[in-house]
Amino acid sequence: MSVWTAGLLLMVTVVFCPSRGQTLFTVSGPQDVYQAEEHSNITLTWLFSVTADMSDSLYIKVRCEKPFRSVYRYNSRSKAEPYQDEFYRGRVLCDPELARKGRIECVFTDLRLNDTGTYRCVVEMNRNRSSKLCHLNVTGVQPVSETLETKPERRRIGLYSGFVLFTLVVFSLTICYFTVCRETSVLNVDVSQPVGPKEIVD
């Protein structure tokens, strides 16, 4: 084996292989697809394992892939602004304390339709790197069906109309009954009166 070949292998080993005592990690997530309605809130979550030898250097980056936007950045060695894109500033909150414990939770509030997209979480610790994708689908608020709204109202109007109609029929029948009874009483009185003797004309 030539000296150049040995040197190249050594360089590859140093660059791509973890140092002694370091542990590789993998970013995972409880969900690959998140579904939510416009103006609601949702939490995107990623998980990774943290050990004592990996806690010194931690870099986290959450971004939207298309269109490309930086959602959140955390660097354990820097105090830079974590929310760099105005599109998410004030609407997204990620807890750095949880991130240092291996749990990344990005809370999206007041969701917009254009929040829909693919989000990638990248974690780097002590020259090791892993990432995980998830998809967020934001839909418009579904309007309440007009049929469901008007059905009880129509039923109520139908009941009122039926009650009014029934009342009018009963009232009309009552009037007719008393009118017929009165006419019958008058006829009975006329028939029962005696007829006097006819006068004789000379």
CORUR-V916628 format. One record per residue. N is the residue number from 1. SS is DSSP state (hx for helix, st for strand, lp for the rest). Layout:
n=N ss=SS
n=N ss=SS
This chain:
n=1 ss=lp
n=2 ss=lp
n=3 ss=hx
n=4 ss=hx
n=5 ss=hx
n=6 ss=hx
n=7 ss=hx
n=8 ss=hx
n=9 ss=hx
n=10 ss=hx
n=11 ss=hx
n=12 ss=hx
n=13 ss=hx
n=14 ss=hx
n=15 ss=hx
n=16 ss=hx
n=17 ss=lp
n=18 ss=lp
n=19 ss=lp
n=20 ss=lp
n=21 ss=lp
n=22 ss=lp
n=23 ss=lp
n=24 ss=lp
n=25 ss=lp
n=26 ss=lp
n=27 ss=lp
n=28 ss=st
n=29 ss=lp
n=30 ss=lp
n=31 ss=lp
n=32 ss=lp
n=33 ss=st
n=34 ss=st
n=35 ss=st
n=36 ss=st
n=37 ss=st
n=38 ss=lp
n=39 ss=lp
n=40 ss=lp
n=41 ss=lp
n=42 ss=st
n=43 ss=st
n=44 ss=st
n=45 ss=st
n=46 ss=st
n=47 ss=st
n=48 ss=lp
n=49 ss=lp
n=50 ss=lp
n=51 ss=lp
n=52 ss=hx
n=53 ss=hx
n=54 ss=hx
n=55 ss=lp
n=56 ss=lp
n=57 ss=lp
n=58 ss=st
n=59 ss=st
n=60 ss=st
n=61 ss=st
n=62 ss=st
n=63 ss=st
n=64 ss=st
n=65 ss=lp
n=66 ss=lp
n=67 ss=lp
n=68 ss=lp
n=69 ss=st
n=70 ss=st
n=71 ss=st
n=72 ss=st
n=73 ss=st
n=74 ss=st
n=75 ss=st
n=76 ss=lp
n=77 ss=lp
n=78 ss=lp
n=79 ss=lp
n=80 ss=lp
n=81 ss=lp
n=82 ss=lp
n=83 ss=lp
n=84 ss=lp
n=85 ss=lp
n=86 ss=lp
n=87 ss=lp
n=88 ss=lp
n=89 ss=lp
n=90 ss=lp
n=91 ss=lp
n=92 ss=st
n=93 ss=st
n=94 ss=st
n=95 ss=lp
n=96 ss=hx
n=97 ss=hx
n=98 ss=hx
n=99 ss=hx
n=100 ss=hx
n=101 ss=lp
n=102 ss=lp
n=103 ss=st
n=104 ss=st
n=105 ss=st
n=106 ss=st
n=107 ss=st
n=108 ss=st
n=109 ss=lp
n=110 ss=lp
n=111 ss=lp
n=112 ss=lp
n=113 ss=hx
n=114 ss=hx
n=115 ss=hx
n=116 ss=lp
n=117 ss=st
n=118 ss=st
n=119 ss=st
n=120 ss=st
n=121 ss=st
n=122 ss=st
n=123 ss=st
n=124 ss=st
n=125 ss=st
n=126 ss=lp
n=127 ss=lp
n=128 ss=st
n=129 ss=st
n=130 ss=st
n=131 ss=st
n=132 ss=st
n=133 ss=st
n=134 ss=st
n=135 ss=st
n=136 ss=st
n=137 ss=st
n=138 ss=st
n=139 ss=st
n=140 ss=lp
n=141 ss=lp
n=142 ss=lp
n=143 ss=lp
n=144 ss=lp
n=145 ss=lp
n=146 ss=hx
n=147 ss=hx
n=148 ss=hx
n=149 ss=hx
n=150 ss=hx
n=151 ss=hx
n=152 ss=hx
n=153 ss=hx
n=154 ss=hx
n=155 ss=hx
n=156 ss=hx
n=157 ss=hx
n=158 ss=hx
n=159 ss=hx
n=160 ss=hx
n=161 ss=hx
n=162 ss=hx
n=163 ss=hx
n=164 ss=hx
n=165 ss=hx
n=166 ss=hx
n=167 ss=hx
n=168 ss=hx
n=169 ss=hx
n=170 ss=hx
n=171 ss=hx
n=172 ss=hx
n=173 ss=hx
n=174 ss=hx
n=175 ss=hx
n=176 ss=hx
n=177 ss=hx
n=178 ss=hx
n=179 ss=hx
n=180 ss=hx
n=181 ss=hx
n=182 ss=hx
n=183 ss=hx
n=184 ss=hx
n=185 ss=hx
n=186 ss=hx
n=187 ss=hx
n=188 ss=hx
n=189 ss=hx
n=190 ss=hx
n=191 ss=hx
n=192 ss=hx
n=193 ss=lp
n=194 ss=lp
n=195 ss=lp
n=196 ss=lp
n=197 ss=lp
n=198 ss=lp
n=199 ss=lp
n=200 ss=lp
n=201 ss=lp
n=202 ss=lp
